[in-house]
Amino acid sequence: MNRLTTLGVAIAIAMPTSAQAQLAEPVRDMIDAAIASGDADAVATVLDLARQTNPDAAEELDGIAATFATSQEEAAALAAAQEEEEIRNAGLLDNWSGQGEIGAFRATGNTSETGLTAAVELRREGIDWEHQLRARADYQKSSGVTTREQFLAAYQPRYNLSDRIYLFGLAQWERDRFQGFDARYSVSGGLGYRVFDNDKMRLLVEGGPAWRRTEFSDGTTDQSIAGYAALDYDWQVTDRIALTQDASVFLGSGNTTLQSITGVEAGLGSGLTARASYTVEHDTNPPAGAIKTDTLTRFTLIYGF
């Protein structure tokens, strides 16, 4: 709460008037100190105690409570307006937050290896827009020979139509020679819906048409119109423990790709989080020589910034 506002309220309450004559000076000092702190819970506690010890001053105490509540609402409205103004006037490179991730993985399927994984995610939230950038790399060498090389980069904007409904776009590039392609480009867009979105739990579902182009390792290419659907679920179980579930499907006539990433995170303090995740990716019609289902278990440390 603004210090000048709280001080003004405290001074106004402390001024001697006929309506405040029933309160003893020590009681008034205690109330003024609570108001000056700006702690609404402390003010409520002090006023409750004052009512019990000064029942004849109930009307005056109710007036003090009402005045303090009004000042709190005005300060909150002012802070919200200032924050919105700052967001609207922010530059392109302002208001970004994100996290970096590094660790190890264990893969089964087309390869059975242990290697290194790294990722970065950037997010910018505005009044109506939200932007998300993601990049990930999984890499493994054995005896000088590359045995896993998987890269992903994606950009996803969202535009809020209401508190629950939004428009989204998705542009994604992938590379995985051991699944048989040197590059796979995916573009999608459509509608999303926030089933719930609060401090404890979030569930987003979205879907729409998509276009995919795949450049296979044998030099051939394929492109097709597809459908895209995804869900994003996060559950903050405790202050330190969180569960996450991300799933997506690209539904095409020639090949359908399904991906599921299940994770558990444990906060370590100082911006660090330990994460264990299990990824399953399934292609219904992979290139010749590739296995339909790949799994990847990652153990990583995440640093938020």
ABEGO torsion letter per residue (X at the ends): XBAAAAAAAAAAAABBBAAAAABBAAAAAAAAAAAAAGBAAAAAAAAAAAAAABAAAAAAAAAAAAAAAAAAAAAAAAAAAAAAAAAAABBAABGBBBBBBBEBBBBBEABBBBBBBBBBBBBBBBAABBBBBBBBBBBBBBGGBBABBBBBBBBBBBBBABAABBBBBBBBBBBBAAAGBABBBBBBBEBBBBABBBAABBBBBBBEBBBBBBBBAAGBBBBBBBBBBBBBBBBBABAABBBBBBBBBBBBAABBBBBBBBBBBBBAEGGBBBBBBBBBBBBABBBBGBBABBBBBBBBBBBBX
